[in-house]
């Protein structure tokens, strides 16, 4: 992450981390609850990773771009499988046409589960760093 992070307070007195890169507009994240290690210890070696993890899960496209992540967009399609009480993302595509073609293959190969196309992956898919 090539952004500058500073600690400060917002107008209500809440502790915030300000994130600014060379090309974009700065933004802030309240640390209490969102960045617990940074809230407790201030800026450390773990702050960058904590900010990145928060932005991956909750950030906007501009925030993702500010820290060097590819923006989430509707041009990504995920096939999700629901069966046995679990929901999982099983595949990812850049076009809806490819996703629909593969969806038919998944349905034929495993009729015991329910498959669908989504524009968002499940949490486990994102935690594995595939999104």
Secondary structure, DSSP 8 states (H G I E B T S, - for coil): ---EEEEEE-TTS-EEEEEE-SSS--EEEE-TTTSHHHHHH-S-TTHHHHHHHHHHHH--HHHHHHTT-----TT-EEEEEEETTEEEEEEEESSHHHHHHHHHHHHHH-TTSEEEEESS--HHHHHTT--
